[in-house]
């Protein structure tokens, strides 16, 4: 019988060790020990006999140890031969790898010398170039801002030196817009990026741009607020008044905030606010004056003359607005309005400024008249007895007030000025007469 057959026979001999239990994936020592104790004892016995299960475990361990010893003894030569073969193969592989690794290291050192080191040097040069370019870009932006700031100072000085040079308002406004365009472009890569960290720019904003912009705005608002077109003004006076208010309105149009507003939805907020304030002031003054005169009829003629003058100013302003195109705005790409009147009419939700004036006044007068009637007395009786004359006077006031001064008319606007004011006459007369009863 050969050694191989002996080994196979001995390998097939039964073993006392329960290998399946120990090789099970869910084997746990605690559960196995517990099952041995229960198998060799009565659970109700006290104390338990642990010597028997312990002997069983020791016997299994000895059996496994004996089996390992037999396997290693019988297979020593094949194991050693296999180990020797693996060792020899590893040695050959290491010998080959050493040569390859040496070649690879040499290639890497050559690459490092020719590429990596040069790339590092080139990257340093690139960083220096980028920073120099950024410094140059920032220097150019600072220089341009300072140049525009100086230009703004000169333009504002021209305005202060000559009260008649109202065109300087528009020139200053365009310079402010050029500065605003740079300073508001703060994103990386844009012209104004980093300017906020430059002391000279902060000083420019605080000492020149902000004060002059405030001055231009206040001067323009004052000129709009003081606009008047007396009936006896000459044509040259009318032209001067027109040029003055057009310059002021153009400046307010240009200086209206644009940051954060979409071009298609942008409105000249400063201009609209100033014009609305002008309308409200004229209305407030006229309503108070006329309401007081209705209680003191001897003063009615004077009050109606003031109301006529206020409305003529508004009619003149409407003609100027209608014939003035919006100035070209460098920061607003979508300028849909054909003239400066359209945005104001849309803002006030009306089709005509004189119509807005008379209808708004009428809505306030009706309550004032009702108060006079409710108080009764001599004032109410006097007003009722003169109802017809008061109605005629108001009617004539609407007619006269809705006509602009002749100095404001030209060949284009003469026919346009002759409008139909029957509705406004009816509203105004009704606001007073209808509350007086029969």
C-alpha positions, 0 to 999 in steps of 0.5 A: 500500500502506497503513502498516498493511499495511506494518507487518503485512508487516514483523511477519511477516518471519522473524527470526534470533532463536530467541524460543521458546528464550528464552521457555521457562519452563525457560530458563537462561543457563548451559545456553544458553551451554553449548549454543552452545559445544558447537554451534560447537566440537569438545569435544575441541579445546583450547583452545575457540573462544569467538569464534563463540558470542560473535558469535552472542549479540551478533548476536541481541542486536543483532537484538532491539535493532533489532526494539525500535527498529523497533516503538517508532518505528512505534508512537510515536504510538499509544503516546503517545496511549494514555499521554495517555489514561491520564494524563488518566483518572488525573487525573480519578480523583485529582480525584474521590478528593481530594474523597472523601478530604477528606470521609472525613477530615472524617467521621473527625475528627468521629467521633474527636471524638464517639465515639473520644475519649469512648470512651477517656474512658469506658474510663478511667472503667470501669477506675477503677470496676473497680479501685475495685470490686475494692478494695471487694470485697477490703476486704469479704473482709478485713473478714469474715476479720478479724471471723471471726478475732476471733470465733474468738479469743473462742470459743477463749478460752471453751474455755480458760476453761471445761473443761466447755464442750466445745461451744466445740470445735464452735463454733470448728470452724464458724468455722474452716470459714467462714474456710476457705471464704473463703480457699480460694476463690482463683479470679478472681471468688471471694470469696478472690481476692487475699487471699493478698497482704494482709499482715493476712490472712497474719498472721491465718493465722499467728497465729490460725487455724493455732494455734487449729485445731491446738489444737482438733484436739489437744484433740479427739483427746485427748478421744477418746483419753481416753474411758472408760465405767467400769462404776460411773459414774453416769448424769450422769457417763455423759451428761457423758462422752457430750457431751464425746466427741460434741463432740470427734468433731464437731469432728474431723468438721468439721475433716477436710480437704475441699480437692481432695476430691469431695463424694461421695467425701469422708470425715472423715479426722481423725475416722476416724484418731482413732477407729482410733487409739483402737481400736488402742490398746485392742487393743494394751494388751489383747493385751499384758496378756492374753498376759503373764497367760497366762504368769503365771496368778495375774495373769489375773483382773486382766488379764481385768478390764482387757480387759473394761473396754477392750471396754466402752469400745468398746461404749459408743463404738459406742452413742454413734457410732450415735446421733450424726448427722453435723454439718451440713458447709457445705463437703460437699454429699453427706453420705450417712451416717446416723450417725458409726458407718457411716464407721468400720465401713466404714473398719475393714471390719467390722460391729461394733466389739466383734466387731472387737475380739475377732476382732483380739485372737484372731488375735494371741493364738493366736501368743502361746499357741503361743510359750508352748507351744513354750518348754515348761517349768512355764509351759506345763504350768501353762497346759495343766493350767488350760485349762478354767478359762482358757477359762471365764474368757475366755468370761465376759470376752467376755460381760461386755465386750460389755455397756455400762455401765448409765449408757450405756443408755436405753430405745432401746439396752437391747434393742440391747445384748443381742446374741449373742456366741457366735461371738466367744466361740468365736473368743476361747476357741479362740485360747487353748484350741485351741493347748494340745492335749489 
